Each structure stands twice: as structure tokens, then as C-alpha cells.
Amino acid sequence: MRIVLDAMGSDHHPEPEILATIEAARCYKDDEILLVGQKPLLEKKFNQAIIPSNVQLIHASEVLEMSDKPAENSRRKLDTSMAVGLELIRSGQADVFVTAGNTGGAMVNALLQLGRIRGVRRPALTASFPVRGGHCVVLDIGANADCKPEYLLQFAIMGSIYAEKVLGRISPKVALLSNGEEAGKGNDLVKAAYPLLKEFIPNFIGNVEGKELFNGEADVVVTDGFTGNILLKSSEAVAKFLTDLIRQEMMTSFRTKLGGLLAKPAFAKVKKIMDPAEYGAAPLLGVNGLVFVGHGRSDQRAIFSAIQVAHHAVEVNLLQEIQSVIQERLSMMPARSVDD
């Protein structure tokens, strides 16, 4: 297996990427890690550390910064670590690409270099939310601010495949995110998407509100990228706020400190479940290659987790499964949902 890692993606690049690469090289001794970035800088940062034999440094002279405008700069900067890394996927020299860089830039570069899977109208950024009893696949979480009903139908199909192959869900239950459970609730997009999902998604259970999502009532929840991104960032912020608040209150007296000490193992387990670093990166489903995008603030642990998720996606043939199922269902879908 050949895994490409963007060395210039995270806010503190390339240190977290280098440390994660060394860890991944030790863990996956039969795999090759292709670390893409400014080679002189990477060699300098490795300095006294021995570059593992299954790690190859690939030079890319430019960096796509978080402040760059994705569409404009991705077309102007042709030798970024993203562009060079994705070219390795396109040319068949590698199997999966991982970055903690500019999300919009990752999507634009992926579309420019890899294109879409035949029949897919829009790629979707996908996250695995911790919920009661396990995890829920939520998409889109930021790739498409504006969506059409047929996009949500395709998101549901791709999300179902991801839930089945990566999370091990059998016949995953699919739902639409809305402001009410009834079929008539929601904005115009949700109301128009509802009958499509009801007709073409066998395990569609209807609308869910945020509370049902976190209660684990669905395995896959579909929404537009604008709503999904707000849901993701709000959920992470609330989780951090509650964690900080509990920690602060536990330090207010000797009694609460003692109680906190006794409860420390439980709090550590909860923190681990809610920590985005445990899941590393979100797959960009719908592009014609395996692409995983992580947080800009990713540290070594988060990037290593991203490599683990990417490694598993290759193992279970995620891309081939999505390609196959999408083609099978094209004939069943509304004509307007097919765009070759």
C-alpha cells in the first residue's frame, strides 16, 4: 500500500506530519509512506532522525496556505504539496492521499486532478460523529454550501457504503437532518429531498433532529454542506466547552478535586470518545480517488489517526465499492441526478 501524506498541510507543518510519518512507517512496515512537501525543509526537520526505509520524500516547491482562495490559488499554484500528492494518486503511483490543509483547496485540487466518480454530481466531505452506542456518518460537512435534492440522494448512497465498509454497519439506517421528524418539516431542500430518499434508499428512516442524531437513531445522516459544517463546528465547540467547564468546577474545592480524581478514568474515556484527533480525517467521497482531509490544527496523534483511517479505506476497497454501487443505481435514479 502506498500512502501519500501532505507534509505542508497542518497549522504547524511539517513537524506533526514528520512525527506521524515515522510512527506510521513503524506501524505499517509493508507500506510505503510518500511525504510530499519542500524537500530541503523536510530533510532539515528530520535532521538527526533516521528517515525510515519505507518513507520517500517527494519535492513540491509551493504551499497552499489556509488563507488562500481555493479555486483561484489551486489553479495558480501548480506545484503545491496538494497538487503533487494528488497527481501521484491520479497516475496510479499511490493509493490514498491524506492532508490537514485547506479543505476547499483539497476539494478543488481533487476535482482538478482526479475528477468525479462517473455519475456523481458533487463530492461530499464526511465525518464520523460519536453518538450513543457508536458512531454516525454525517455528510456533507462543508464541501457544498448549496445543494440540490439529487445531491443529497447521492450523498445518502455514498454515506451508506462508507458506513457499511468502514464502520461495519449492516444495512445502515439513513436519515435527513431537519428541524422536525415529520415528513413535511424542513426547508425547501429537505422537503424536496425527502421523497427521493424514500423512493431510492431502502433503509431510509425519515427526518431526524439533532437530538435523534446524537441518540444514535441513524447510521447515516444527510444534509447540505452549510448546515453540516455548522453542526460539526458547534458540536466540537460544545464538547470542548463542557469538558473545560467540568475540569474548572472540579478544581473549586478539595471535595470536588477528590471526586474528580476518583472519576478521572471515566472522564478520560469520555474525552477520548469526543476528541476529533481520534478520527483524524474525513473522507471526500465522490472524487475518483481516496482523499482524506483533517483539521488544520491536527497534531501528531490526529495525523497518525488519519493515516490509520486512510489505510483501512484502502483495505476494504472503499473507492471500488462506491464506484460499483453508484453505477448499479444510476439506472434507478432520477435522470436529473446523473451527470457524466
URJOGI-V539704 format. One line per field, one symbol per residue. psi: psi as a letter, one per 40 degrees, with the letter a starting at -180 (. if undefined). burial: + if it has 16 or more other ideal C-beta (glycine too) atoms within 10 Angstrom, else -. Layout:
BEGIN
psi->???
burial->???
END
This chain:
BEGIN
psi->hhhhhhefdidfiedddddddddddddgdeihhhhhahddddddddcehhhidfhhhhhhdihhideihdddddddhefiddddddddddeeeidihhifahddddddddddddaihhehdhihhhihhhihebihhhiifedhdhiiddddddddddddddddddefhhghhhihhieidideiiaddddddddddddehdfheaiiiddddeefeidhhhiidddddddddddddddddddddddddeedidddddddddeddddddddddehdddecihighdifihhhhiidehaddddddddddddddddefdddddddddddedddiideehh.
burial->-+++++++++--++-++++++++++--+--++++++++---+--++----++-++-++-+-+++---+-+--++--+--+++++++++++---+++++++++++++++++++++-++-+++++++++++++---++++++++++--++++++++++++++++++++--+--+++++++------++--+++-++-++--++-+++++++--++--++++++++++-+++-++--+---+----------+---------+---------+---+++++++++++++++++++++++-++++++++++++++-++---++-+++--+--+---+---++--
END
